[in-house]
Amino acid sequence: MKDNCSYRFDAILAVALEQDARQELAALPTPAALKELYPDTSSLDARITRALHTLHHPQKALHRALAVVLLAAALLAGTLAVSAEARHAVYTALLRFLPIEMQVTYSVDGTPLDTLPENYCDHYVPEGFVLDEENSLSTDFLLLHGYHTTASANGDSLSYTVKCYPIQATGQIETFDNEHTTWSSVTVKGHSATLGTSSTASGTPCYFLFWESDGIQHTVSGCIDRDTLFRIAESIF
């Protein structure tokens, strides 16, 4: 499912945390389960009473959670635009809690790069892969390289793409598929990164790896070996 609407960051984050709060509340034991687990624990009466109170008043707990969300959003508003770490944290929260395909747009304070550094490139190409020139582009502002292997007897071939571009002051857009992809936090050359894992209809694993460093957005994606994917990512400079 694809959502093409635009949302405020604090609204998206509020929805994500609301979903998390509902999941946490749903996971709480029922009154009957608590009595079965703690049949004679007078010293824990106060704790059990509080737990039962939360169960009977889920909206109050939810409102408290949302209040924390809005406060966090207000605090992040001053740092999100300039902090790659903050944006990475937001990506992680969104990918974890929102089961939809979505796009995130943000703005960046400061002076962005006008061009990529000279000779900025992926310096490692796995054996057997060749550059797909029809689906590749190299300019001062964008590095887009597509690679593929020669099709085998059954018609299968492997492919991957490397994309790098300077982070601009406005208009940054990332697309996330949270319905068919599992996301995790990883590290690339000491920088926080996000790795998405999915698979083809035949079961071949596919990956989507992205991170920011030195004012540049990097993405490496494709149906290739995970170790090879990271070796390609580490070779970009």
N, C-alpha and C positions, 0 to 999 in steps of 0.2 A: 504494500500500500504506500502511495506516495503523497506527501503533504506539500503542496506548492504554496501555501500561505506563508506570510511573514509574521513573526512573533517577536515580542520584546524578550530580551535575555532573561529578565527577572520572571516573566511569565512562564517561559520554558522551564527554568530551574524550579519554579514553584510547583509546576505540574510533576516534574521528575521526583521531587522530594515528597509530594503528596502521595504519589504512587508507592514510594518506599515506606511511608508511614502506614499506609493501608496494609501493605504486605506484612509489616512488623506487627500490627494489631491483629491481623488474621492468624498470625503464628502463635499468639498468646494462648496458653491453655485455658480450657473452659473451667467454670467453677467446679463442676463434677470431677474434672481431671485433677485439679489442685487438691481437692479433698482426698482423692484416692492416693495421690503422691505423698501428701503430708497429713496423715490421719490424726496424729497426736503430736503436734508441734506448737505448743502454746507460745513459745518464744518467738515464733515467726508469724503470729497472728496479725501483727501490724503490717508486715510486708504483704501477706496474702490479701488483707483487706484492701491495701492500695492497688494490688493487681486486679482484684475483682472490681474495684471502683473504676479502673481504667477500662475494663471490659464492658461495663455497663454505660460508660460515657466516652465512647470512642471519639466523638466529635471534639470533645475538649482536648484530648491528646493530639488530635489532628490539627486543631487550631494552634496549639502550642508549637507543633512542628512547623506549621506554615509561618508562624511569627518568626521562628529562627531562620527559615528560608529567606524571608523578606529582608531581615536584618543582614544576613550573609550577602544577599544580592546588593544591598546598599553599600556594604563594605567593599565588595568586589568591583563595584562600578568604577571606582577610582584606580583600580590596578589591572583590571582585565585588559584594557587597551594596550598596556605597555608590558605585560608579563606573559612570556611564553609558558611559564610554569602554571599560571592561573588558567590560561586557555586550555592547557593540557588537562587540568583538573576538571574543567567544565566539560570537555569532550568526554572524559571518562564517566562523569555523572550522567550525561545525556545518553551515552551509548548503553549504560547499565539499566536505566530505568524507563526509557521510552521505546516501546516495541513498534517503531515505524521507520520508514525511510524519510529522512529529513535533511534540510540544509541549514547550516549555521553561518551567519554573516557577522563580522565584527570589524571594528576600526582600530587603528594603531596610531598612537601618538609618536611624535618625533619625526625625524627625516628618514624616509625609506630609501633603500638603494635605488639608484637609477638603472643600473644594469647588474647582471651577474658578474662575479669576478672573472678576470681574463682566464681563458682556458678551463673554465669550470665544467666538469664533466664526470661521468662515471668511468672510472679507469679499469674496471674489471668486467669482462664479458665472458660468461661461462663457455667452455668448449662445446662446440656444436651449434651455438647460436649465431645468427647473422642479423645485421641491422635491417629492419624493414623500412626502407627509405621512403616508401609511399606514406607511411604513418609516423614519420619522424620530422622534427623541426628544431633547428638550432639558431637562435637569435641572441642579441645582447641581453634580452629580457627573459627569454624562455628556453629551457632545455627540455625537449620532449623526444625521447628515444624509445622506439619500439623494437623488440627483438623476437625472433622466432626460430625454431628448428625446422629442418626439412621434414615434410610429412613422411610418416612411416608407411609400411605396406597397407595398414588398415586405415590410413588417412589421418591418424592422430598427429598432432604436433604441439610442442610446448611454446609458450610465449610469455613475455613480461614487458612492462613499461616503466621507464624512469622519467619523472617529471620534476623540474626544479624551476622556481621563479622567485624574484624578490617579493617580500611581503609589502603590500601597498597600504596607504593610509586608510582607504575605504574599499569596500567591495570584495573582501575576502570571502570566499564561499567554499565550504567543504560539504560533501554529500555523504551521508552515513546510511547504511542498510542494517538496521537492527533486527530485521525479521529473519534473515537467512545467514547472518554473520555473528560469530562470537568474538568479542573484543577483549583485549588484555593490554596491560601497561608493560612496556619493555624499555630498553635503553639502546641508543645508537650513538656511538662515540661520546658517551657521557651525557647525552641529552635525553630528556624524557620523550618517549615515542609511544605511539598506539599501533597495535597490530590486530588486524581483523582476519579471522580464519573462516573460510567457507569451503565448499566443494562443488565440483561439477556433478552433472547427473550420473556420470560413470563412477563418481567417488574420488576423483583426483583432487587433492587438496589445493586450495587457492588462497593467496594472502594479499592483504592490503596494508602496507606499512607507511606511516607518515609521521613527520616530526619537523620542528623548527630549529634552526641554528644560524647564528650570525646574520639575522635578518632575511633568511631564505627559507621558503617552504619546500620540503622534499617529500616525494612520494615514490615508492617502489611497489609495484603490484603485478601479480601474475600467478599462473599455475606452475610453479617451480618448487624445487626443494627448499625447505625453510632455511637451512644453513646457507644455501646458495643465495637466497634472498638477502640475508643479513650481510654476506660477504660483498654483494653488490652495493648495498647501502653504505657499508663502511668505506667503500672505494670512491665515494663521491667527494670531490673537492676541486 
